[in-house]
Amino acid sequence: MSRRRVFLLALLLFAVLVFAGNRSWNAPGGPPLLLAHRGMAQTFGFDGITGDTCTAQRIHPPVHGYLENTIPSMRAAFAAGADVVEFDVQVTEDDEIAVFHDHLLECRTDGAGKVRGHTMAELRRLDVGFGYTADGGRTFPFRGEGVGLMPTLEEVLAAFPGRELLLHIKSNDPADGGKIAARLSPAQRAKVTVYGGDASVAAYAAEAPGARVASAAIMRSCGMQYLAVGWTGAVPGACAGIQLHVPESYAPLLWGWPHTFVERMRAHGTRVILVAGDGGWSEGFDSPADVKRLPGGFTGGVWTNRVEVVEPLLR
């Protein structure tokens, strides 16, 4: 046999072994973990959205009365079957941790200026449902309904002891990461995953070693290293003990996707969350058509903005 033929046969055998070692032969079965983005929230279209878009001014016609990032909305999401509820936090002028999405108050509330420029007492007096409209400003269905509904981090933790939460630090300030870590007990850190800006999450992780975290830098490091070595079945240290948000568009590129990949990460203490689209604007699996795109038997996490719609389809 010629050397060339031996080389080609060896190459073919190598390719077969790599393929076999990274194929998901069997779906584990069982329901996926369901992550409710911002609790039970008003949804909106993603077409044409930018970082400056006021999403409260483009909501879909309401089908429920809950407002994002409030304790009632989180309670409703858990009641609807969520395993994890995501919420946003920001540091206030008086160093409280407010639960609110936007840096500026004008979009959703009857206030003005930066969240960081107000005390928590001032923020509590605002109507967090003031700016929502589904018809271009002709009507405001939640105006007057959100007065006093902006909670603190401590109030959320007290309302849901022992429940899984995903906390989004809405800044890239290292000081914020340190302040948030200081508010969480060791038991709470075990139940709360933290993600956000690279610097703020790095500071949180430094103060809370062993806590599950995610950031663009962490996920990029894991992804690049896994693409390089994952074909061997190895999981790099950068992928251990984190939360990995995997955009649907890129997921098929991962060695062993879906089931082998999810199980490899789980064995290293990492939780995989599948997000819809390219992951750019918190798109979720929100409709029956979206759910049909999920891998059969998927047991990782599923990001949704419509937990009440998706949960019955998945369970």
ABEGO torsion letter per residue (X at the ends): XBAAAAAAAAAAAAAAAAAAAABBABBAEEBBBBBBBGEBBBBBBABGBBAABBAAAABBBBABABBBGBAAAAAAAAAAGBABBBBBBBBBAAGBBBBBABABAAAABABBEBAAABBAAAAAABBAAAABBAAGGABBAABGAABGABBBAAAAAAABBGBBBBBBBABABAAAAAAAAAABBAAAAAABBBBEBAAAAAAAAAABBGBBBBBAAAAAAAAAAAAAAAAAGBBBAAABGBBBBBBAAAAAABBGOAAAAAAAAAAAGBBBBBBBEAGAAGBBBABAAAAAABBBGBABBBBBABAAAAAAAAX
